[in-house]
């Protein structure tokens, strides 16, 4: 653990849980941005609903390709939390009661309680939230992509050319290519190679 005025760096999920869980136990508002549910594994049990707790979770679309992630997002939404999907790049952050921010890093978490910094991060969150899509609406529009994704990733991973891949999936070549582009965007990838790498990170292939 490293400490400075208004800032502390915590190493790993265990230390994060031990040092910050009390904040969530008393929280009245929690905002969260994440690419997948693994980022905040130690805090993915949403605060109790029905006790005046406001929960807002903003995820990248890739979370819905992971069965665990999709289940968690739906659970939060069905428990009274608000869940939205964004294609905007995210700084993975949790803000508790508008006064403490927790930022995810590479194996570490930075906790900040400097008011101006937290306020700035909340402003960024609100901007992304305003441009995002409600979970139910996103799943309605892209549900078929989530169903197709495992087979598409399998074909891409095997190096299948577009025509035979489209034939294997029983869809037109044009539809296949459009869905591959959608899949890349969902995974936050700029190429098919990056999509495969991201899918492996998520444990999808």
N, CA, C and O of each residue as an XYZ file, in Angstrom:
820
protein
N       0.837     -1.198      0.000
C       0.000      0.000      0.000
C       0.873      1.250      0.000
O       1.829      1.341      0.770
N       0.550      2.207     -0.856
C       1.238      3.491     -0.906
C       0.234      4.589     -0.580
O      -0.892      4.572     -1.079
N       0.634      5.534      0.248
C      -0.295      6.582      0.675
C       0.289      7.971      0.440
O       1.461      8.218      0.724
N      -0.537      8.874     -0.079
C      -0.204     10.291     -0.195
C      -1.422     11.063      0.295
O      -2.460     10.475      0.598
N      -1.288     12.374      0.367
C      -2.412     13.179      0.850
C      -3.608     13.030     -0.092
O      -3.555     13.458     -1.245
N      -4.673     12.428      0.403
C      -5.883     12.269     -0.399
C      -5.854     11.131     -1.382
O      -6.793     10.970     -2.161
N      -4.782     10.318     -1.370
C      -4.646      9.225     -2.335
C      -3.999      8.021     -1.661
O      -3.063      8.163     -0.875
N      -4.515      6.825     -1.983
C      -3.872      5.594     -1.534
C      -3.910      4.579     -2.671
O      -4.916      4.451     -3.368
N      -2.807      3.860     -2.849
C      -2.731      2.828     -3.879
C      -2.795      1.465     -3.206
O      -1.991      1.155     -2.327
N      -3.758      0.656     -3.625
C      -3.961     -0.669     -3.054
C      -3.557     -1.736     -4.061
O      -3.783     -1.584     -5.261
N      -2.957     -2.816     -3.569
C      -2.458     -3.870     -4.441
C      -3.385     -5.073     -4.439
O      -3.488     -5.779     -3.436
N      -4.049     -5.308     -5.538
C      -4.864     -6.504     -5.695
C      -6.252     -6.405     -5.099
O      -6.562     -5.481     -4.348
N      -7.095     -7.392     -5.454
C      -8.493     -7.386     -5.033
C      -8.664     -7.584     -3.535
O      -9.573     -7.009     -2.937
N      -7.818     -8.375     -2.931
C      -7.973     -8.631     -1.500
C      -7.793     -7.356     -0.682
O      -8.592     -7.054      0.204
N      -6.734     -6.618     -0.993
C      -6.511     -5.366     -0.259
C      -7.584     -4.346     -0.571
O      -8.009     -3.594      0.306
N      -8.028     -4.317     -1.827
C      -9.116     -3.411     -2.193
C     -10.348     -3.696     -1.357
O     -10.957     -2.785     -0.798
N     -10.709     -4.966     -1.277
C     -11.897     -5.354     -0.509
C     -11.745     -4.971      0.964
O     -12.642     -4.371      1.557
N     -10.604     -5.323      1.540
C     -10.394     -5.086      2.973
C     -10.400     -3.603      3.335
O     -10.867     -3.222      4.409
N      -9.878     -2.765      2.432
C      -9.728     -1.350      2.763
C     -10.918     -0.486      2.358
O     -11.053      0.638      2.842
N     -11.785     -0.994      1.477
C     -12.859     -0.127      0.980
C     -14.271     -0.663      1.176
O     -15.237      0.056      0.922
N     -14.414     -1.907      1.622
C     -15.772     -2.463      1.688
C     -16.686     -1.658      2.613
O     -17.893     -1.590      2.383
N     -16.122     -1.052      3.652
C     -16.951     -0.261      4.574
C     -17.623      0.906      3.857
O     -18.705      1.340      4.253
N     -16.983      1.417      2.799
C     -17.583      2.516      2.034
C     -18.871      2.062      1.357
O     -19.858      2.797      1.321
N     -18.851      0.853      0.827
C     -20.009      0.313      0.118
C     -21.122     -0.089      1.085
O     -22.303     -0.004      0.750
N     -20.739     -0.525      2.282
C     -21.731     -0.937      3.274
C     -22.614      0.235      3.699
O     -23.773      0.048      4.071
N     -22.056      1.447      3.639
C     -22.796      2.634      4.072
C     -23.222      3.524      2.903
O     -23.827      4.574      3.116
N     -22.916      3.118      1.689
C     -23.132      3.977      0.518
C     -24.601      4.258      0.248
O     -25.475      3.439      0.531
N     -24.849      5.436     -0.307
C     -26.177      5.810     -0.776
C     -26.193      6.003     -2.290
O     -27.258      6.027     -2.907
N     -25.003      6.142     -2.887
C     -24.912      6.221     -4.342
C     -23.585      5.611     -4.794
O     -22.523      5.955     -4.274
N     -23.659      4.714     -5.755
C     -22.463      4.083     -6.309
C     -22.550      4.136     -7.825
O     -23.500      3.625     -8.417
N     -21.552      4.760     -8.454
C     -21.464      4.746     -9.906
C     -20.246      3.913    -10.289
O     -19.218      3.953     -9.611
N     -20.366      3.166    -11.367
C     -19.304      2.235    -11.739
C     -19.161      2.173    -13.252
O     -20.156      2.080    -13.971
N     -17.933      2.225    -13.731
C     -17.653      1.977    -15.139
C     -16.667      0.821    -15.229
O     -15.703      0.761    -14.466
N     -16.907     -0.096    -16.162
C     -16.028     -1.258    -16.296
C     -16.144     -1.861    -17.684
O     -17.180     -1.744    -18.340
N     -15.070     -2.510    -18.129
C     -15.084     -3.214    -19.405
C     -15.680     -4.601    -19.241
O     -16.298     -5.130    -20.165
N     -15.496     -5.186    -18.070
C     -16.053     -6.506    -17.785
C     -16.182     -6.658    -16.273
O     -15.723     -5.802    -15.517
N     -16.801     -7.741    -15.839
C     -17.064     -7.903    -14.403
C     -15.822     -8.297    -13.615
O     -15.846     -8.274    -12.384
N     -14.752     -8.652    -14.287
C     -13.536     -9.058    -13.574
C     -12.823     -7.880    -12.927
O     -12.136     -8.042    -11.918
N     -12.988     -6.679    -13.513
C     -12.294     -5.506    -12.986
C     -12.614     -5.267    -11.521
O     -11.722     -4.980    -10.722
N     -13.879     -5.384    -11.172
C     -14.325     -5.120     -9.803
C     -14.842     -6.408     -9.174
O     -15.890     -6.412     -8.527
N     -14.114     -7.487     -9.361
C     -14.562     -8.802     -8.884
C     -14.897     -8.805     -7.406
O     -15.841     -9.476     -6.988
N     -14.139     -8.066     -6.608
C     -14.368     -8.088     -5.160
C     -15.556     -7.239     -4.734
O     -15.994     -7.326     -3.587
N     -16.091     -6.410     -5.646
C     -17.207     -5.532     -5.283
C     -18.400     -5.692     -6.214
O     -19.201     -4.768     -6.355
N     -18.530     -6.842     -6.847
C     -19.606     -7.016     -7.809
C     -20.946     -7.393     -7.181
O     -21.956     -7.475     -7.880
N     -20.961     -7.618     -5.886
C     -22.251     -7.800     -5.226
C     -22.822     -6.413     -4.983
O     -22.320     -5.664     -4.144
N     -23.860     -6.078     -5.711
C     -24.415     -4.728     -5.624
C     -24.860     -4.412     -4.201
O     -25.323     -5.303     -3.490
N     -24.726     -3.143     -3.770
C     -25.230     -2.745     -2.456
C     -26.716     -3.063     -2.346
O     -27.403     -3.110     -3.366
N     -27.237     -3.283     -1.127
C     -28.639     -3.661     -0.946
C     -29.586     -2.672     -1.613
O     -29.446     -1.461     -1.448
N     -30.540     -3.187     -2.359
C     -31.539     -2.342     -2.992
C     -32.697     -2.133     -2.014
O     -32.847     -2.870     -1.039
N     -33.509     -1.114     -2.295
C     -34.667     -0.860     -1.466
C     -34.331     -0.129     -0.172
O     -35.191      0.029      0.694
N     -33.089      0.316     -0.037
C     -32.696      1.060      1.161
C     -32.163      2.437      0.786
O     -31.334      3.008      1.494
N     -32.639      2.950     -0.310
C     -32.224      4.274     -0.740
C     -30.881      4.298     -1.442
O     -30.300      5.368     -1.621
N     -30.380      3.148     -1.842
C     -29.088      3.090     -2.537
C     -29.317      3.256     -4.035
O     -30.112      2.535     -4.638
N     -28.614      4.207     -4.622
C     -28.701      4.430     -6.068
C     -27.465      3.821     -6.714
O     -26.339      4.211     -6.406
N     -27.679      2.860     -7.613
C     -26.579      2.159     -8.268
C     -26.655      2.398     -9.769
O     -27.677      2.117    -10.396
N     -25.570      2.920    -10.346
C     -25.479      3.139    -11.787
C     -24.229      2.426    -12.280
O     -23.122      2.718    -11.827
N     -24.405      1.487    -13.213
C     -23.276      0.746    -13.761
C     -23.230      0.926    -15.273
O     -24.221      0.741    -15.979
N     -22.047      1.290    -15.737
C     -21.836      1.553    -17.153
C     -20.790      0.580    -17.683
O     -19.648      0.579    -17.224
N     -21.180     -0.245    -18.648
C     -20.298     -1.283    -19.169
C     -20.036     -1.111    -20.662
O     -20.832     -0.520    -21.392
N     -18.896     -1.646    -21.089
C     -18.632     -1.810    -22.514
C     -19.477     -2.986    -23.018
O     -19.811     -3.875    -22.235
N     -19.829     -3.008    -24.313
C     -20.691     -4.079    -24.835
C     -20.143     -5.480    -24.633
O     -20.911     -6.434    -24.508
N     -18.820     -5.618    -24.600
C     -18.222     -6.938    -24.467
C     -18.680     -7.696    -23.240
O     -18.604     -8.924    -23.208
N     -19.158     -6.979    -22.222
C     -19.605     -7.657    -21.007
C     -20.752     -8.622    -21.304
O     -20.921     -9.622    -20.606
N     -21.536     -8.326    -22.333
C     -22.693     -9.153    -22.646
C     -22.322    -10.421    -23.410
O     -23.142    -11.329    -23.543
N     -21.090    -10.486    -23.911
C     -20.641    -11.695    -24.590
C     -20.157    -12.740    -23.598
O     -20.023    -13.916    -23.937
N     -19.898    -12.311    -22.385
C     -19.462    -13.197    -21.313
C     -20.692    -13.597    -20.502
O     -21.324    -12.727    -19.903
N     -21.056    -14.882    -20.460
C     -22.268    -15.291    -19.730
C     -22.299    -14.795    -18.283
O     -23.351    -14.396    -17.784
N     -21.142    -14.821    -17.608
C     -21.089    -14.332    -16.222
C     -21.361    -12.835    -16.180
O     -22.097    -12.354    -15.318
N     -20.767    -12.108    -17.108
C     -20.968    -10.665    -17.155
C     -22.407    -10.294    -17.467
O     -22.982     -9.409    -16.834
N     -22.986    -10.979    -18.450
C     -24.367    -10.700    -18.825
C     -25.313    -10.996    -17.669
O     -26.245    -10.234    -17.412
N     -25.074    -12.099    -16.974
C     -25.916    -12.468    -15.838
C     -25.823    -11.422    -14.732
O     -26.832    -11.049    -14.133
N     -24.597    -10.950    -14.466
C     -24.419     -9.935    -13.426
C     -25.143     -8.640    -13.799
O     -25.838     -8.055    -12.969
N     -24.980     -8.192    -15.043
C     -25.621     -6.953    -15.478
C     -27.141     -7.038    -15.343
O     -27.789     -6.098    -14.883
N     -27.696     -8.177    -15.750
C     -29.156     -8.344    -15.648
C     -29.603     -8.409    -14.197
O     -30.674     -7.910    -13.851
N     -28.783     -9.022    -13.343
C     -29.130     -9.109    -11.920
C     -29.174     -7.720    -11.290
O     -30.093     -7.403    -10.535
N     -28.182     -6.900    -11.602
C     -28.162     -5.541    -11.063
C     -29.401     -4.782    -11.527
O     -30.050     -4.099    -10.735
N     -29.727     -4.904    -12.822
C     -30.886     -4.189    -13.360
C     -32.189     -4.679    -12.739
O     -33.066     -3.876    -12.423
N     -32.320     -5.987    -12.563
C     -33.553     -6.533    -11.988
C     -33.664     -6.237    -10.496
O     -34.755     -6.308     -9.932
N     -32.540     -5.905     -9.850
C     -32.541     -5.601     -8.414
C     -32.764     -4.119     -8.137
O     -32.734     -3.690     -6.983
N     -32.989     -3.334     -9.194
C     -33.276     -1.918     -9.003
C     -32.160     -0.984     -9.402
O     -32.338      0.234     -9.376
N     -31.010     -1.525     -9.773
C     -29.919     -0.685    -10.246
C     -30.156     -0.259    -11.682
O     -31.000     -0.830    -12.372
N     -29.417      0.742    -12.136
C     -29.498      1.187    -13.521
C     -28.241      0.722    -14.241
O     -27.127      0.974    -13.783
N     -28.424      0.043    -15.368
C     -27.295     -0.485    -16.132
C     -27.407      0.015    -17.561
O     -28.457     -0.086    -18.194
N     -26.301      0.558    -18.054
C     -26.259      1.024    -19.434
C     -25.011      0.495    -20.127
O     -24.032      0.117    -19.485
N     -25.073      0.479    -21.448
C     -23.969      0.014    -22.283
C     -23.456      1.187    -23.108
O     -24.240      1.960    -23.659
N     -22.128      1.312    -23.188
C     -21.525      2.397    -23.952
C     -20.436      1.860    -24.871
O     -19.748      0.895    -24.538
N     -20.287      2.493    -26.029
C     -19.187      2.156    -26.929
C     -18.001      3.099    -26.719
O     -16.969      2.968    -27.377
N     -18.159      4.043    -25.801
C     -17.081      4.974    -25.468
C     -16.003      4.262    -24.660
O     -16.314      3.425    -23.812
N     -14.741      4.589    -24.918
C     -13.664      4.026    -24.109
C     -13.810      4.507    -22.672
O     -14.115      5.674    -22.429
N     -13.592      3.605    -21.726
C     -13.836      3.912    -20.324
C     -12.561      3.900    -19.493
O     -11.668      3.082    -19.715
N     -12.490      4.810    -18.543
C     -11.535      4.687    -17.448
C     -12.283      3.930    -16.361
O     -13.261      4.440    -15.816
N     -11.843      2.733    -16.044
C     -12.597      1.885    -15.118
C     -12.536      2.468    -13.700
O     -11.481      2.510    -13.066
N     -13.683      2.908    -13.239
C     -13.750      3.698    -12.005
C     -15.025      3.405    -11.231
O     -16.075      3.149    -11.819
N     -14.926      3.444     -9.920
C     -16.101      3.438     -9.040
C     -16.075      4.730     -8.237
O     -15.032      5.121     -7.715
N     -17.210      5.384     -8.140
C     -17.333      6.591     -7.313
C     -18.410      6.335     -6.275
O     -19.545      5.994     -6.611
N     -18.045      6.501     -5.014
C     -18.950      6.222     -3.901
C     -19.398      7.529     -3.259
O     -18.582      8.311     -2.770
N     -20.710      7.751     -3.269
C     -21.314      8.915     -2.621
C     -20.700     10.237     -3.066
O     -20.675     11.204     -2.304
N     -20.206     10.276     -4.294
C     -19.665     11.507     -4.871
C     -18.484     12.086     -4.094
O     -18.166     13.268     -4.233
N     -17.834     11.256     -3.276
C     -16.730     11.782     -2.477
C     -15.474     10.920     -2.509
O     -14.394     11.394     -2.157
N     -15.599      9.669     -2.923
C     -14.432      8.788     -3.015
C     -14.453      8.098     -4.373
O     -15.469      7.528     -4.770
N     -13.327      8.151     -5.085
C     -13.212      7.486     -6.384
C     -12.154      6.399     -6.303
O     -11.102      6.579     -5.688
N     -12.450      5.266     -6.936
C     -11.508      4.148     -6.994
C     -11.244      3.861     -8.465
O     -12.162      3.547     -9.222
N      -9.965      3.973     -8.863
C      -9.591      3.763    -10.263
C      -8.806      2.472    -10.391
O      -7.892      2.207     -9.610
N      -9.169      1.671    -11.381
C      -8.484      0.403    -11.611
C      -7.245      0.618    -12.457
O      -7.263      1.356    -13.441
N      -6.165     -0.042    -12.054
C      -4.932     -0.005    -12.825
C      -4.508     -1.415    -13.169
O      -5.326     -2.334    -13.128
N      -3.263     -1.598    -13.501
C      -2.741     -2.910    -13.848
C      -2.362     -3.664    -12.570
O      -1.216     -3.628    -12.124
N      -3.355     -4.347    -11.993
C      -3.113     -5.104    -10.765
C      -3.184     -4.276     -9.501
O      -2.971     -4.799     -8.407
N      -3.478     -2.996     -9.631
C      -3.595     -2.134     -8.457
C      -4.822     -1.242     -8.594
O      -5.411     -1.133     -9.670
N      -5.194     -0.611     -7.490
C      -6.354      0.275     -7.462
C      -5.975      1.550     -6.718
O      -5.412      1.493     -5.625
N      -6.282      2.693     -7.311
C      -5.973      3.978     -6.695
C      -7.248      4.573     -6.111
O      -8.227      4.789     -6.826
N      -7.227      4.834     -4.822
C      -8.372      5.415     -4.128
C      -8.086      6.900     -3.901
O      -7.051      7.265     -3.343
N      -9.010      7.742     -4.338
C      -8.825      9.194     -4.259
C     -10.003      9.819     -3.543
O     -11.153      9.479     -3.820
N      -9.723     10.744     -2.611
C     -10.809     11.482     -1.964
C     -10.528     12.977     -1.977
O     -10.931     13.703     -1.067
N      -9.831     13.432     -3.019
C      -9.617     14.862     -3.249
C     -10.849     15.395     -3.976
O     -11.104     14.974     -5.104
N     -11.621     16.300     -3.382
C     -12.912     16.722     -3.949
C     -12.865     17.132     -5.418
O     -13.717     16.703     -6.196
N     -11.903     17.942     -5.812
C     -11.845     18.418     -7.198
C     -11.608     17.266     -8.171
O     -12.167     17.256     -9.268
N     -10.794     16.308     -7.782
C     -10.520     15.161     -8.639
C     -11.762     14.286     -8.778
O     -12.114     13.867     -9.880
N     -12.414     14.018     -7.667
C     -13.622     13.190     -7.694
C     -14.707     13.863     -8.516
O     -15.407     13.200     -9.280
N     -14.852     15.170     -8.368
C     -15.867     15.903     -9.119
C     -15.591     15.834    -10.617
O     -16.518     15.692    -11.414
N     -14.318     15.932    -11.001
C     -13.960     15.833    -12.408
C     -14.270     14.462    -12.975
O     -14.741     14.345    -14.106
N     -14.010     13.429    -12.198
C     -14.294     12.077    -12.648
C     -15.794     11.836    -12.752
O     -16.254     11.124    -13.645
N     -16.544     12.422    -11.849
C     -17.996     12.291    -11.905
C     -18.557     12.995    -13.145
O     -19.520     12.525    -13.751
N     -17.953     14.113    -13.512
C     -18.368     14.826    -14.728
C     -18.148     13.959    -15.965
O     -19.001     13.907    -16.851
N     -16.998     13.277    -16.022
C     -16.711     12.377    -17.141
C     -17.703     11.218    -17.174
O     -18.167     10.816    -18.241
N     -18.021     10.689    -16.001
C     -18.992      9.597    -15.931
C     -20.347     10.057    -16.457
O     -20.966      9.365    -17.264
N     -20.804     11.203    -16.012
C     -22.121     11.700    -16.418
C     -22.187     11.937    -17.925
O     -23.227     11.715    -18.545
N     -21.070     12.393    -18.519
C     -21.042     12.622    -19.963
C     -21.183     11.292    -20.715
O     -21.934     11.199    -21.686
N     -20.459     10.269    -20.261
C     -20.556      8.952    -20.903
C     -21.924      8.329    -20.669
O     -22.481      7.694    -21.565
N     -22.464      8.507    -19.481
C     -23.772      7.961    -19.137
C     -24.857      8.546    -20.041
O     -25.756      7.834    -20.488
N     -24.760      9.838    -20.300
C     -25.764     10.502    -21.120
C     -25.788     10.022    -22.562
O     -26.804     10.156    -23.243
N     -24.685      9.465    -23.032
C     -24.600      8.988    -24.412
C     -24.753      7.467    -24.522
O     -24.605      6.897    -25.603
N     -25.043      6.831    -23.414
C     -25.092      5.369    -23.376
C     -26.505      4.845    -23.656
O     -27.451      5.616    -23.815
N     -26.620      3.514    -23.711
C     -27.889      2.863    -24.044
C     -28.339      1.969    -22.891
O     -27.534      1.235    -22.317
N     -29.614      2.034    -22.559
C     -30.144      1.177    -21.502
C     -29.889     -0.290    -21.854
O     -29.954     -0.682    -23.019
N     -29.601     -1.086    -20.833
C     -29.284     -2.497    -21.034
C     -30.360     -3.213    -21.848
O     -30.048     -3.912    -22.812
N     -31.612     -3.044    -21.467
C     -32.706     -3.742    -22.154
C     -32.775     -3.340    -23.625
O     -33.020     -4.185    -24.486
N     -32.563     -2.063    -23.919
C     -32.608     -1.592    -25.299
C     -31.440     -2.160    -26.100
O     -31.607     -2.546    -27.257
N     -30.258     -2.213    -25.487
C     -29.092     -2.739    -26.188
C     -29.274     -4.225    -26.495
O     -28.971     -4.684    -27.597
N     -29.768     -4.960    -25.519
C     -29.969     -6.395    -25.740
C     -31.050     -6.648    -26.787
O     -30.966     -7.616    -27.542
N     -32.045     -5.799    -26.836
C     -33.085     -5.940    -27.859
C     -32.493     -5.749    -29.258
O     -32.841     -6.476    -30.188
N     -31.604     -4.775    -29.402
C     -31.038     -4.459    -30.711
C     -29.891     -5.384    -31.117
O     -29.672     -5.625    -32.304
N     -29.163     -5.901    -30.128
C     -27.957     -6.682    -30.447
C     -27.972     -8.082    -29.839
O     -26.935     -8.742    -29.769
N     -29.129     -8.529    -29.406
C     -29.219     -9.850    -28.791
C     -28.775    -10.972    -29.704
O     -28.146    -11.932    -29.259
N     -29.105    -10.852    -30.995
C     -28.710    -11.906    -31.932
C     -27.204    -11.961    -32.111
O     -26.645    -13.030    -32.354
N     -26.539    -10.805    -31.993
C     -25.081    -10.790    -32.077
C     -24.472    -11.573    -30.926
O     -23.526    -12.336    -31.120
N     -25.014    -11.385    -29.729
C     -24.504    -12.110    -28.560
C     -24.684    -13.618    -28.735
O     -23.848    -14.406    -28.291
N     -25.778    -14.013    -29.384
C     -26.014    -15.438    -29.627
C     -25.062    -15.989    -30.684
O     -24.610    -17.130    -30.585
N     -24.761    -15.180    -31.690
C     -23.877    -15.610    -32.768
C     -22.406    -15.599    -32.373
O     -21.601    -16.341    -32.937
N     -22.057    -14.762    -31.407
C     -20.657    -14.491    -31.097
C     -19.801    -15.736    -30.868
O     -18.716    -15.816    -31.444
N     -20.225    -16.713    -30.060
C     -19.349    -17.874    -29.829
C     -18.958    -18.597    -31.116
O     -17.792    -18.944    -31.305
N     -19.927    -18.824    -31.998
C     -19.628    -19.514    -33.253
C     -18.757    -18.645    -34.155
O     -17.835    -19.146    -34.797
N     -19.046    -17.344    -34.207
C     -18.247    -16.434    -35.025
C     -16.801    -16.413    -34.545
O     -15.872    -16.445    -35.353
N     -16.614    -16.360    -33.237
C     -15.265    -16.337    -32.682
C     -14.531    -17.646    -32.983
O     -13.326    -17.656    -33.234
N     -15.275    -18.736    -32.954
C     -14.681    -20.038    -33.274
C     -14.195    -20.060    -34.718
O     -13.094    -20.532    -35.001
N     -15.019    -19.548    -35.628
C     -14.657    -19.520    -37.042
C     -13.492    -18.559    -37.302
O     -12.577    -18.869    -38.065
N     -13.539    -17.392    -36.657
C     -12.450    -16.431    -36.813
C     -11.146    -17.013    -36.275
O     -10.087    -16.860    -36.884
N     -11.238    -17.679    -35.133
C     -10.054    -18.274    -34.522
C      -9.455    -19.372    -35.378
O      -8.246    -19.605    -35.348
N     -10.310    -20.053    -36.150
C      -9.841    -21.131    -37.022
C      -9.316    -20.595    -38.351
O      -8.815    -21.353    -39.182
N      -9.436    -19.276    -38.544
C      -8.948    -18.668    -39.780
C      -9.846    -18.898    -40.976
O      -9.388    -18.816    -42.115
N     -11.123    -19.187    -40.741
C     -12.061    -19.452    -41.839
C     -12.260    -18.202    -42.691
O     -12.399    -17.098    -42.165
N     -12.271    -18.383    -43.993
C     -12.559    -17.278    -44.901
C     -14.029    -16.879    -44.755
O     -14.850    -17.651    -44.260
N     -14.340    -15.673    -45.190
C     -15.683    -15.139    -44.965
C     -16.789    -15.971    -45.617
O     -17.816    -16.232    -44.991
N     -16.589    -16.385    -46.861
C     -17.654    -17.116    -47.564
C     -18.006    -18.439    -46.881
O     -19.181    -18.680    -46.606
N     -17.024    -19.304    -46.599
C     -17.375    -20.548    -45.917
C     -17.875    -20.314    -44.493
O     -18.699    -21.079    -43.992
N     -17.382    -19.266    -43.842
C     -17.852    -18.965    -42.486
C     -19.318    -18.558    -42.504
O     -20.109    -19.003    -41.673
N     -19.668    -17.711    -43.456
C     -21.069    -17.294    -43.592
C     -21.957    -18.495    -43.893
O     -23.058    -18.621    -43.358
N     -21.458    -19.374    -44.762
C     -22.211    -20.575    -45.106
C     -22.405    -21.465    -43.885
O     -23.484    -22.022    -43.683
N     -21.356    -21.599    -43.069
C     -21.426    -22.437    -41.871
C     -22.435    -21.900    -40.873
O     -23.041    -22.660    -40.118
N     -22.611    -20.584    -40.874
C     -23.547    -19.978    -39.934
C     -24.945    -19.843    -40.512
O     -25.888    -19.493    -39.803
N     -25.074    -20.123    -41.809
C     -26.390    -20.060    -42.438
C     -26.883    -18.650    -42.663
O     -28.087    -18.398    -42.639
N     -25.946    -17.712    -42.884
C     -26.327    -16.330    -43.148
C     -25.602    -15.858    -44.404
O     -24.660    -16.496    -44.873
N     -26.064    -14.718    -44.941
C     -25.445    -14.199    -46.158
C     -24.053    -13.657    -45.856
O     -23.735    -13.335    -44.711
N     -23.236    -13.561    -46.889
C     -21.881    -13.034    -46.740
C     -21.923    -11.607    -46.219
O     -21.132    -11.226    -45.356
N     -22.852    -10.823    -46.751
C     -22.975     -9.430    -46.316
C     -23.331     -9.343    -44.841
O     -22.767     -8.537    -44.101
N     -24.281    -10.187    -44.419
C     -24.686    -10.187    -43.006
C     -23.537    -10.643    -42.122
O     -23.318    -10.083    -41.048
N     -22.803    -11.653    -42.566
C     -21.678    -12.151    -41.788
C     -20.638    -11.049    -41.580
O     -20.173    -10.824    -40.462
N     -20.285    -10.374    -42.656
C     -19.268     -9.323    -42.547
C     -19.743     -8.187    -41.646
O     -18.968     -7.631    -40.869
N     -21.025     -7.851    -41.759
C     -21.568     -6.795    -40.894
C     -21.520     -7.222    -39.442
O     -21.194     -6.417    -38.569
N     -21.841     -8.474    -39.173
C     -21.826     -8.970    -37.798
C     -20.401     -9.070    -37.243
O     -20.182     -8.855    -36.051
N     -19.438     -9.395    -38.106
C     -18.044     -9.414    -37.654
C     -17.616     -8.000    -37.253
O     -16.940     -7.808    -36.242
N     -18.021     -7.010    -38.063
C     -17.710     -5.615    -37.719
C     -18.363     -5.228    -36.396
O     -17.744     -4.568    -35.562
N     -19.619     -5.641    -36.205
C     -20.322     -5.357    -34.946
C     -19.612     -6.023    -33.774
O     -19.488     -5.438    -32.698
N     -19.149     -7.246    -33.992
C     -18.463     -7.984    -32.940
C     -17.162     -7.285    -32.544
O     -16.836     -7.188    -31.361
N     -16.431     -6.804    -33.535
C     -15.187     -6.073    -33.246
C     -15.476     -4.828    -32.412
O     -14.760     -4.532    -31.455
N     -16.529     -4.105    -32.784
C     -16.892     -2.906    -32.026
C     -17.307     -3.273    -30.607
O     -16.950     -2.586    -29.650
N     -18.061     -4.357    -30.478
C     -18.524     -4.800    -29.164
C     -17.347     -5.148    -28.254
O     -17.379     -4.889    -27.051
N     -16.321     -5.734    -28.841
C     -15.139     -6.122    -28.067
C     -14.133     -4.984    -27.933
O     -13.093     -5.143    -27.294
N     -14.444     -3.836    -28.534
C     -13.521     -2.702    -28.465
C     -12.264     -2.952    -29.264
O     -11.184     -2.493    -28.890
N     -12.393     -3.684    -30.375
C     -11.237     -4.054    -31.195
C     -11.279     -3.338    -32.539
O     -12.351     -3.127    -33.106
N     -10.110     -2.968    -33.042
C     -10.025     -2.287    -34.334
C      -9.718     -3.258    -35.467
O      -9.665     -2.855    -36.629
N      -9.518     -4.522    -35.146
C      -9.248     -5.525    -36.171
C      -9.745     -6.878    -35.696
O     -10.058     -7.053    -34.518
N      -9.818     -7.836    -36.611
C     -10.236     -9.184    -36.240
C      -9.214     -9.830    -35.309
O      -9.573    -10.587    -34.407
N      -7.949     -9.526    -35.536
C      -6.900    -10.066    -34.665
C      -7.085     -9.566    -33.233
O      -7.011    -10.344    -32.282
N      -7.327     -8.262    -33.088
C      -7.562     -7.697    -31.763
C      -8.817     -8.275    -31.128
O      -8.864     -8.496    -29.918
N      -9.840     -8.519    -31.954
C     -11.077     -9.117    -31.441
C     -10.793    -10.478    -30.852
O     -11.313    -10.818    -29.789
N      -9.976    -11.260    -31.529
C      -9.617    -12.581    -31.022
C      -8.846    -12.490    -29.718
O      -9.082    -13.264    -28.790
N      -7.915    -11.529    -29.652
C      -7.122    -11.349    -28.432
C      -8.014    -10.934    -27.270
O      -7.864    -11.429    -26.152
N      -8.945    -10.020    -27.543
C      -9.850     -9.554    -26.480
C     -10.777    -10.684    -26.035
O     -11.070    -10.821    -24.847
N     -11.236    -11.488    -26.986
C     -12.103    -12.618    -26.647
C     -11.366    -13.615    -25.753
O     -11.955    -14.201    -24.845
N     -10.079    -13.800    -26.017
C      -9.301    -14.696    -25.165
C      -9.142    -14.133    -23.757
O      -9.192    -14.877    -22.778
N      -8.948    -12.805    -23.656
C      -8.858    -12.163    -22.353
C     -10.124    -12.385    -21.537
O     -10.074    -12.582    -20.323
N     -11.260    -12.350    -22.228
C     -12.546    -12.533    -21.552
C     -12.888    -13.992    -21.310
O     -13.891    -14.304    -20.668
N     -12.053    -14.885    -21.826
C     -12.325    -16.309    -21.664
C     -13.418    -16.822    -22.560
O     -14.036    -17.846    -22.269
N     -13.671    -16.107    -23.674
C     -14.743    -16.502    -24.587
C     -14.302    -17.587    -25.553
O     -15.129    -18.333    -26.078
N     -12.978    -17.676    -25.791
C     -12.449    -18.714    -26.670
C     -11.195    -19.288    -26.040
O     -10.574    -20.185    -26.610
